[in-house]
Amino acid sequence: MAPSPLREPQESAPGPQDQLELALTGAFGWTQFRPGQRAVIEAMLAGRDCLAVLPTGAGKSLCYQLPALVREGVVLVISPLVALMQDQVEQLQRRGIAAACLHRGLGSGERMALLRRIRERRLRLLYLAPERLRVESTRQLLDDLLSDGGLVGLAVDEAHCISAWGHDFRPDYRRLGELRRLCPGVPLVALSATAAPQVRADIIRLLQLRRPLVQVRSAQRRNLSYSMRLRPADPLPEVLEALERCRGAALIYARTRRSVEQWAAQLNRAGVEAIPYHAGMDPESRQLALTHFQSQPRPLLVATVAFGMGVDRPDVGLVLHLDLPASPEGYLQESGRAGRDGQPAECVVLFDPADRVSLGWAIRAAGQAPTSGGAGTIDPDRQRLELAQRQLRRMEAVAEGEGCREQALLLAVGELVPPCGRCDRCLAQEADPRSGRDWSPWVQVLLERLQERGGRDLRGLAEELAARPGPPRGDEARWAWLARRLVQDALLGESDDGAQRLHLRDPGRRYLQQPWPLRWWLP
């Protein structure tokens, strides 16, 4: 067990800089800070609020864990998942750091023992889910800590969850603005792996950060290679091929719990040991799956996308999505769980155009609730749902687009970078720099038909064009793909309610007046 940096000094007390170095080396075994960490830590120790957007694997948790070690008091950490909190607490305890997690699964005896440790100043980090702030006993605990000066810092992990612009919006995160009112003089650090400019502005406003230090590091991961392709009718051979290339641990993501179970069973039948993980499993099974993933030399876990937040497994060599991700920002976080050791890793997406339709309807359904009379539905946050649909379209544009994958993904979070040279699109264009096929005749027919009808849903338009006589010919899938490309290139607009109703935009009207060549590769 590593020695605690909180031991009494032998001769003279070390200065602030020495304290940081001692804690970094003594408790965590690191010899130097990673980019972006030190500035956030020093600002927090100086009593300043911070917003830290550091990519997956950059060591965000150290930004609040280290201040907890060099200060006499508790840092309160708000985190979205109990499993994530418990995992971090166990890692800290193995390092000899006094940390605990307060959640509703604790028995009364455990809870009383924890509160006693807090009162006796024997705790450094206390993890809570955001929902716990609604509990009166939690608020009383904050009051007690504040009254005796025992609360020295606040941390909101996965802070993008507070924003309607974010990819993982959670209503309980919205209430975290109360932290500033409840703890007015305590420095607060908000952390996220990715946050577009709108999300950063939301975090600062909703958490009421006071003149914060804003530390944003690039989300670019030069050791990751991205590839996205249409999912075949039987994806198993491609999945097995990707697993053969994998150098270490592997994560396969499926959207639903049922799909997770089915894929784990299918891979086991194919002779590949695969462990399922999702929120519908009992706690003991989830813990066994997590332990397996952390302890085995080359584990394979099939999971829903929530798995992986904060899990410290650096040698993940493959992250494979079996469905279209819900947003570029979310995908950057999920794929960023690969290659945290700096070694090359693959990030693969197998998708079908139908994924966007089913996921769009799922987003729409998630935002509807029965009215008080039970005779219909209401939309509690229409703007948020419309934003989710736009993010989904943007992810589809990344998957079906012809440009560099990394460039398109990073553009979604406000970063402009040159083509990576590593992704499947960059490699394909280097190997075959042909100009693609000119789709102008098909585009002309599609836009004219839409202009005549004044708007159609995508599926109905594709069916109608596939049945029309005369050239240019195309099947329903091809016409649907072309319509999606025109939405991505802003010649067409699409409704934000998930119904995929199309309409002409000004660039589409200009195209009908004066066409120009449109060259794309059909995926």
N, C-alpha and C positions, 0 to 999 in steps of 0.2 A: 504494500500500500504506500502511495507517495506521501511524504511528510506534508503536514498542513502548513501553509504559509502564515497562519495566524498564531504560531507559537510565540512565546514571550522572547523579546530580544535579549541576547546574552550581555552585550556591552552597551551599545548606543543604538537608538532607534534609526532604522534606515529612512532615507528621504523618500518622497513620493515616487520618484523615478525608480529607485532601487526596489521599492515595494512592488511595483508592477513587474519588474524583471524577476524578482524572487517568486512572486505568485505564478507567473507564466511558466517558469522552469520547474518550480517545486511541486505545483499542483497539477500542471498539465503536461509537463515534459517537453515543452516547446522551447526552442532557443531564440526565436524571433517572431514578431507579429506578422500576420498576413496583411496584404494591402487593405487599407480602410479601417482596420480594427482599432489601432492606437488612437486615432483622432476621436473616434466615438467614445472610447473608454475614458480618455482624459476629459472630454467635454462633460460626460455624465458625472465624473468625480468632482468637476468644478461646479456642479449644480445646474447644468444647462440641458434643456430638452434636445433630443436628437431624432432624426429620421435616417435610418441606415438601410439602404437598398444594396445588398451584397449578394452575389450569385450563389447558388447552391454549392456547398463545399468550401465557401470562403470563411467559415467559422463565425457565423452571426451570433451564436449563443455565447461565445466568449465575451462579447461586448457588454453583457450584463452579468455574466458569471464572475468575471475578474473584479469588477467594482464591488461585488458582494464579499469578496475575500479580503479586500484591503480596507473595508469599512466595518465599523462595529455596529451591525444592524442587519436588517432583512431587506432583500430585494424581492419584490412581489412580481411574479411572471404570469402574464395571461397567455394561455396557449389553447388552441382549438380542440385538441383531442386528448382524452385521458390516456390512451395507449402511448401517445407521443410524450406526454408529461412523465409517465411512469418510466419510460425508457431513459429519458434524460436524467431523472432522479437516480435511477440505478447506476448509470454511468458516473454521476457525480459522487455517489456514495462509495463506489469502488475506488475512487481517487481520494477518499478520506474527507470529502467536502460535505458539510451538513446541509442536506436538501430534503425536501418532502413535498408531497402532492396532497392537496386537500380536495376531496371529491366525495360525491354522495355514496360511493361504494364502501367508504370506511365505516367500521363498526363504532359504536359509541365509545368503547374503551380506547380504540385507536385514535379517535378524534380528540378525546380528552388528553391523551398522552402527547399528541402533537401540539395542542394548545399550550400545554405546560412547557414544552421545549421552547416555544415561541416566547412565552412570558419570561423564561429564564435566560433568554438571549443565547440559546444553544442552536440556533438555526441561522443559516445564511441565505438560503433560497427557498421560497415558498411558491409552488406552482398552483394556479387556479384556472378552471375553465371560465369563460366570460359569463356563463349563466350563474355562477356562484355569487356574482356581485348583486344579484337580485335577492339574495338570502340575507335576512336581517342579522343573523349571527356573524356573517362575513363582514358586514358593514361595521358591526360593533368591534370586530377584531381590528379593522383598519383604524378605528377611533382610538383603541387602546395602544396600538403601535405608534400612532402619531403623537399621542399625549405624552409618551415617555421617550420620544425621539428614536424609536426603534425601527422606523421605516425609512430606509436610506435611498431607495430607488424603485422605479416602476418600469416594467418592460412589457410591451405588447408584441408578441411573436405572431408571424403570419399576418401582419397588420393590413395587408391588402384586403382582408376579409371585411373590413369596415366600409369599403367603398362600393357603391352601386356600379362603378366602372370596373371594379375588380372581377377576377375570374372565379372567385369562390366566395361570393357575398353571403354573409351570415347576419341576420337581424340582431342577434345578441351583441355582436361587435359594435353595432350602432350606439348602444348604450354606454360604451366605454368612454364617451365624452364626459361622463359623470366622474371619472377618475380625477380629473383636474379639480372639480368642485369638492370631492371627498378628500383629496390629498393636495391641497393648493401649493405647498412649497416643495414638493418632492420632484426631483428630476425624472423625466419620462423618456424612454427610448422606444421608438417604434421600428420594427424590423420586418423586412420582406426580401425574398430572393429576386422578385421582379415587380416593378411598379411603373406603369406608363405615367407620363406627366400628369394626366387627369387624376390618376389614382393617388399620386404623391400629394397633389393639392387637396384631395379629399381627406387623406390621412391627417395632414396638418390641420385642416379646418375642423374635422369632426373630433379629433383628440385634443383640440385646443392647445397645440404645441406652441410654446412661447419663444419666438425668435430662435427657432431650432437650428442646430447644425444639421445640414442636409448632406449626407455622404452617399453618393451614388457611384457604384463601380460598374464597369461594363458587364453585361450578362453573357458576353462572348466566351465560349469554351472551345479553344482551338484543338483540344484533343478529342472532341466529339465529331462524328460524321453522321449526317442525317440522310435518310432515304425514305421516300414515301411512294407507294405504288398501289394500284388497284388490288383489292383482295380477291384472290381466285375463289372459285366455287368450293374447292378443298384447300384451305390454307395450310394444312398440316405439313406438307413437304417443305414449304418455305420456312415455316417456323422451326422445323427440325434442322434445316440447313443453317439458319441463323444461330441456333444453339450450338451447332458443331464449331462455328467460328468463334464462339464466345470464350474469352480467356479466363473468366472468373465467375462471380455470381451473376444471375440473370433475373430480370423482372419482366413478367408479361402482364400487361394491363388489359382487362376486359371491362366493359361498361356496367354490366349487371351482375348481381350475385349469382344468378343462375348460370350465366355464361362462364363465370369464374370456376364454378363447380364442374361444369361440363368440360372445360378445357383442361383442368387438372386431371380429370379422369381419363380424357383422351390421350394426354401425354404419358400418363402412367401405363396405359394399355400399349403405347408405342415403345415402352421400355425406358422412358425418361422419368426419373423421380421428380414429381412436381407436387408442391404443397399449396393448397388454396388458402386465401386470406380475404375476409370481408367482414363487414360490421354485423352481419346476421349470424355469425358463429358465436358459440358461447365463449366467455372470457378465457377459460382454460385452454381451449383449442387455439384461440388467437395467440395466446402467450407462447404455446408450444411452437406454432408456426413462426413467430418472431424469433424465438430462441434458435430454431433450426436455421433460419436465414442468417443469423448473426454468427453462428458457431461452425457451420459446415464449410468445407473448403470450396465447393462449387455448387451452392444451392440454387434451385429454381423455384421462384414463388410466382404463382398466378394470383393476381389481386385486383381489387378495384383501386382507382387512382389515389384514394386517400392514403393508401399505404406508402410509406417512404418518407413522409415529412419528419425530418429530424433523426431518422434512423442512420446510425453511424456505421455504414459498410462502404469503405472507400473503393473496393476493387470490383464494383459492378461493371461488367464488360458489355452488357446488352440490356437495353430498355426497349421492349417491343409492344406497341399498341395494336390491338386487334380491331379497333374502331377509330373513327375520326375523333381526335380530341376536341374538346368544347371550345377552346380558344387558343390563340398563339401564346398568350401569357401563361396560361395553365400548362401548356405543353412544354414551354421552356423550363418550368419548375419540375415537371414530371421527368422529362428527358435529362434534366440536370442531375438527377440521382445517379447517373452513370459517370464513370471515370473520375470520381472525386480524388483518386490517388494521382491524377495527372497523366495516367497512361491512356493510350487510344481506346475508345469505346464506341460501340454502334448504337444508334437510335433509329428504330425502324417503325414506320406506320403502315399498316395494311388497312385500307379503307375501301368503302363502297359508297357511291353517290347516295344510296338510300340511307346511309348513316346520318347524313345531315337532316334528312326529312324526319327520321324517327327521333333524333336528338332534339330537333327543333320543336316537335310536338311535345316531347317530355318537358322541355323548358316552359312551354306554354301551359301545360297542365300543372306544373309545379307552382305556377303563379296564380292559380285560380282556387277559389274557396267558395263553399256554399253561402248564399245569402242567408239572412236571418230567417226568411220564410222557406228556405230550402228549395225554391223553385227555379233557381238559376245560379249564375256565378258572378263574382265580382273580381276585379284585378287589383290587388292591394298595392302594387308598385309597377305601373305600366312602363314607366321609363326604364326601370331596371331590366324588365323582360325584353324590351326592344333593344337595349344595349347588348343583352346576352345573344339575341338573334344576330346582331351585327358582328359580334365577335366570332360567332359560329361561321358566318359567311366568310369572314376574314381567314379563318383557319382552313376552310375549304379552298380559298384562293391560294393559300400556301401549298396545299396538297396537290392541287390540279395545275398550279402555275408552272411556268417554264424557267423562271429565274432561280437564282441561288436560294436554297432552303434557309440557310442561316441568315442571309441578308433579309429575307422576307420576315422571318420570325423576329429578328431584332428590331426591324422597322416598326413592328407592332408595339414595342415598348420604348419607342422614341430614339433608337440608336441607328445611325447610318454607317454601315461598314461595307467594304468592298466584297465581291464574291469570294467565298471561302476556298474554293478549289478542291474541297474534300467531299461535298455532298453528291448525291447521285446525279443531280441536274448539272452541276459543274463538270463532273467527270464525263457525262454523256455528251455535253456540248464540246468538250475538248476532243473526245474521240470522233465525233461526227458533227461538225459545225454547219450542218445543212440549215437552210432557212425555214424549213417547215412547209406545210401546205397552205395555199391561199384559200381561205374560207369565205371570201367576199361574196360569191354567188349565194351561198347558204344564208349568210348574214342578211343580204338584201331581202330574200324571201321572208325570213323570220321577222325582220323589223317591219316590213310592209304588212304582213298579216296582223301583227300586233297593233299597228297604226289603224288598220281597218276596224279591228274589234274593240279598240279602246282599253285594252287590259285583259289578261287571261292568267289563270294559274299555270304554273310551269308544266305540270303533268298533262293538263288538258291541251295546252299549246303543242307539246311534243307529240301527243297522240294525233292531233289534227294534222300537223305537218308531215308525219310519217305516212298518213293515209292519202295525202293529196297526190294527184296525178302529175306527171311531168317532172323534168329535171329542175334543180338538182335533187337527187334522191338521197334519203338517209333514213335509218331506222329510228325508232323512238328514243333509244338511249343516246344516239348521236345528236339528235336535235336537243335533247335535254342538256347534254354536255355543252353544246354551243350556247344555249340560253344562259347557262351558269357562267360561262366565260364572258359573255356580254355584260352580265351583272358585275363580274369582277373588274371588267375594264370600263365600267360606268356608262356604257351605252344604254343599259336598261337599269331600272330601279326595281326593288323588291320590297314587299310589305314586311314590316318588322314583327308581325304577330305569329310567324311560323307557318302561315298559309301559302307562302311562296307565290303571291299574286304579283305579276310582272306589269310594268308600264314603261313607256318610252321616256328617256331623259333627253335633255338638250343635245348631248353628243350623238345620241342615236338619231335624232331628227336631222342634225347636220350631216350625218353619214348618208341618210337617204337622199339629201340634196346633192352631195358631192362625195361618192364612195372613195375609199382608199384601201389599199391591200391590207388584209389582216391575216398574218401567217402564224399558225400555231401547230403544235404537234398534238395529235389525238392520243391521250394516255392509253 
